[in-house]
Amino acid sequence: MSRIGIVLLAAGRGTRFGEAPKLIALLDGVPLVRRAAEAALAARPRPVVAVLGANDAAVRQALAGLDLIVVRNDAYAYGLSTSVKAGIAALTDCDAAIVMLGDMPLVDAALIDRLAESFEQAASKPAAIVPIHDGRRGNPVLLNLRLLGVEIASLSGDRGAGPLLAGRSDVIEIDGDPSTALDIDTRDALAQAEDHFARLASLRQRSEQ
């Protein structure tokens, strides 16, 4: 069976969010980054590596007590690619990595496990597994490190693996959902996520009545 790890990217500065550190903003009382980490840990793949950089102390505190491998990316100011490479470097002997974003708190363990299962069940291992929603690819994504390792190592700037996958025929797309398209870049996006949680709470109350 393929060995699959998870890389949680939590090193960015989040400048569009404002002065306060984005990743520790609260959603239903829980920091965004902790929600993402708890979803990763509720899924089957191991290990889970969290890459920290900007606001290191605050983000580290938000993740306290969780069973994570925490690595620091001192080059985080040079863009997302540096965190992708730092996280993958911390995975040992993994065939694939599921790369998650710390500012996508609605992604759940079931989706993460579906990415892993799609890779394990593929007769011919694809370069990647990506969720698609409303015709657009989203996150998290699973990357085949055996096929893409050299190309990932050559990434630079503020970009992830998206450019590596464009135009490839060996990428499997699976059904995503709104969670795979919503990253919390702004206060407005956080308000959207809060509305989502309010709707879920209302549905739970109705079902219990």
N, C-alpha and C positions, 0 to 999 in steps of 0.2 A: 504494500500500500504506500502511496506517495506520502512524504512527510511535508506538511504544510504549516508554516508559521504565520503570525500576524504582525504587521508593523503599524503602529498607531502614530501618526504624525501630529505632534503637539509642540512644535518649535517656533511657529510663525509669530510675527508681531501683531497681526490683525489690525492694521492701521485704519482700515475703513470703519471699524467698529467704534472708534473713539479712543479717549485716553485710557480708560479702564481696560485691564487685560481681558480680551474677549473670552479666552478659554475657561476662565473661572466665573464668567457670568452665570447666573442661576437660571435654570429652567425647572419650574415646579420644585424649587428648593434645592436642586442638585446642580453642581457645576457642569457646564457643557462637556468638558473633557472627561469628567468622571463618568458621565452617562455613556460616552463612547467607549471608555475603557471597560465598564461593566458589561456592555453588550459583547465586547470582544472576549471577555473572560467567561461569559455564559455560553459561548460557542465552543465547538469541539477542538479547533486547531490550537496547537501549542508549539513553541512558546509564544507569548505576547510581548512584543518589544515596544516600549513607548519612547519616542525621540523628543527630547526637550531642548529648548534653546532660549528664546525670549521669555522673560518673566519666569525664569527657571524655578525660583523658590516658591512662588505662588502656585504654579502648576504642580510642582512636586507635592506641595501640601494638599492640593485638591485630590491627588492620587494616593494619598497616604493609606497604607493598610492593604492595598491591592497587590495581588500576586503577579507583578509585572517585572520584566527586565527593563530597567531605565537606563538610557544612554543619553549623553549630552552631545549636541551638535554645535560646536563652537563656531561653525561657519554658516549658521542659519541665516545671517543677513545676506548671504549670496544667493538665496532662493530655495525653493521647494526641493529642487534636485539634490541638494546637499543632505537634506533630511531623509529622502528616499534611500540614498546610498548609505548613510550612517545606519539606518534601521536594518537594511538588508545585510550589511556587514556584520551585524550583531546576531543574525540567525546562523546557526551552525548546522551544516549538512541538511539543508532543506531543499526540496525539489521546487517548491513554489512559495510565494508570499502573498498574503492578502493585505493590501495596503489600504488603510483606513485614514480618514481625516478626523482630527479631534474636534472639529466644529460641525460635525454631522450627527447630532444627538438622537435623531429618530431612527437611525439604522439599528436593526435588532439582530439578535443571535441567529434567528431562523434564516435570514438572508445570508449571513456569513457562512453558515453551514451549507446552504444551497450552492454557494460559490465553490466550496471545497468538494462537495459531492459531485458537482458537474465535472470538475477536473478529474477526480478519482474514477469516475465512470466512463470517461472518454477513452475510446479504444486507441486513438492516436492523440497524444497529448497536445493540446493547443498552446499557442503562445500566451493566451490570456483568456480569462472569463470576465465578462463585463455585464453589469445590469443595464437594461434599457427601459426607459419610461417616456411615454409621449414622443417616441421616435428619437430620443436623445440618449447617448451613453452617460452613465453617472458613476457614482462611487458607492462602496469600495470596489476595487478591482483585484482579481487574482492574476499574478504574473508568474509565468513559468521561468524559473531562474536558470534552468538548464539551457533553455533556448535564448533567453534575453539577457543573461548575466553580463556579457561583454558590452552590449548596448546600454544597459542600465549604468554600468560603470562609466560610460562616456557622457552621461547626461550632464548638463550644466545649466545655470540660470534658474529662473523661477518657473520651472515646469516639471511636471511629473512624467509618467510613462505614456501619456496620451499620444505625443508625436511618434513614439516608437510603434504604436499599434495602428496608426492611420494607414489604410490601404492594404493591411495584411489580410490574407484569406484564412489564416489559421487562428482567428479569434472567435470564440463562442459567445453569443449574446443570450442572456437569460432575462426573464421578466423581472423588471424592477418595480418600484412603487414610488410614491411621493418622497419617501425618506431618502431615496438614492439621488434626488435632485436638489434637496434643500440643505445648503450649507449656510451657517450663520455668519455672514460677512458683515451685516449691518444690524442696527437696532430694529429696523423694520422686519428683517428676517427672523429675529428672535421673537418678535410679536406674533409672527405667523406660527412659529412653533408653539408658543404659549396658547394660541387659539386651538391648535391641534390637541394639546393636552386637555384643554377645557372641554372640547367636544367629547373626547374619550371618557373623561370623568362623568360627564352628563349621561353618556350611554351606559356606563357602569351602574349609575344610580338608578336608571330606568329599569335595567335588567334585574336589579335586586328588589325592586318594588313588587 
